[in-house]
Amino acid sequence: MKKKILYFMHIDWNWNKQRPQFIAEGLSDYYDIKVIYMASKRFLFKNHKSSTNNVLDVIPVFRLPFYENRWIYELNKLYLKKYFNFIIKKFKPDFIWITFPQLFDYIPSDTCCKIIYDCMDLATGFEFSDDFRLKVAEQEKKLINESDIVLASSKKLYSKLIEEYQCGIKLFLIRNAFGGQIIADKTIPKQNDKEPIYKIGYVGSINESFDFKKILLTLDHKENIEYHLIGPLDQVEEIRNERIKFHGFIEYDKLYENVKNFDALIVPFKINDRILAADPGKIYGYINYNKPIISVYYEELEYFSKFLYFYSTTEELLELLNNMISNGFERKYSNYDRINFLNDNSWGSRLKIICSIINNFD
């Protein structure tokens, strides 16, 4: 009989497809999985389904808004603990998988299931109030202490968890990965305009970490570039500039059709503690799209150094853009490098390691 995993995730299943969705779908090849996710009102009328061929039970749960408020938090906690008590008694999972510390507060304290904490972000690095950030930190400490398996998505997070919680015996580094089909090596015809407009693309959530300041400064200096942003706006307002095009949310399997004519792709993050701890899942997809990739530099991204053109300042970004326009937007990597990297860093390869960790746990 397959082991059962109750997979509890803090992002909406229909949000940009990323680590939690890929792992849940991959685990369903080996285990009986029930996914419960915190639903967002923006996806209220979306179909809650998986792209895997397996039968995967995906269930939304809702909580009251303004959940950082102390009284609302306690109401959500009371209701969700009762809900999960019912689900756990009915489903009888062997493991409960948790993707964010706050979710652990919704699991009944007398639960006998083994706990897996997937530390995919610096939990205290989000735009929370000071009181709520302290609560998240306390919950993470409790969650790690009571977890049987802890996964970290980056070297920075791995080192932080060891330093702060001395949890090395149950801690494993599982980076993000590439999911989907490797795209054939295709050459997209270049524009024939006398004065072409070069398109720089971005795919992912557009939030407070997006460095619009540097982007706008490059537009001031370069009249022949424009930016195309694919992804939902997350608590930021749309910038009004005719050379910044917002395309909104696009389903994962339709992304390539929307990026194939871009001249380059960019990772334009502001550097903060959360970014420094991030292994950006988008870069694996960017490499598959076979485009030149421009990225702000921080140490964690050395893992991708063969594929990325790095910058730190606006001046360095402008110099990169000038060089790329001059050389026809040459990639830094070969198609051979691309295919080898994607094969070695697929979610399939990551899932083999995760399953080995779970199966070896007594």
FENRAWO-V415314 format. One record per pair of residues at least 24 apart in sequence whose C-alpha atoms are under 6 Angstrom apart, sorted by the first residue. I is the first residue (numbers start at 1). J is the second residue. Records with the same first field share a line. If there is no record, write none. Layout:
I=J ; J
//
This chain:
2=31 ; 32
3=31
4=31 ; 32 ; 33 ; 93 ; 94
5=33 ; 93 ; 94 ; 95 ; 96
6=34 ; 93 ; 96
7=34 ; 35 ; 96 ; 97
8=35 ; 36 ; 37 ; 97 ; 98
9=37 ; 99
10=37 ; 38
11=38
12=37 ; 38 ; 39 ; 40
25=52
36=60
38=62
77=106
80=106
81=106 ; 107 ; 108
101=139 ; 140
102=136
115=147 ; 148
116=147 ; 149 ; 150
117=150
118=150 ; 151
119=151 ; 152
120=153
122=274
125=274
154=279
156=277
157=277
176=281
177=345 ; 346 ; 347
178=284 ; 346 ; 347
179=346 ; 347
197=224 ; 225
198=225
199=225 ; 226 ; 227 ; 262 ; 263
200=227 ; 262 ; 263 ; 264 ; 265
201=227 ; 228 ; 229 ; 265
202=229 ; 230 ; 265 ; 266
203=230 ; 231
204=231
205=231 ; 232
206=233 ; 234
207=234 ; 236
209=269 ; 270
210=268 ; 269
211=268 ; 269 ; 270
214=314
264=291 ; 292 ; 293
265=293
266=293 ; 294 ; 295
267=295
268=296
292=331
307=332 ; 333
//
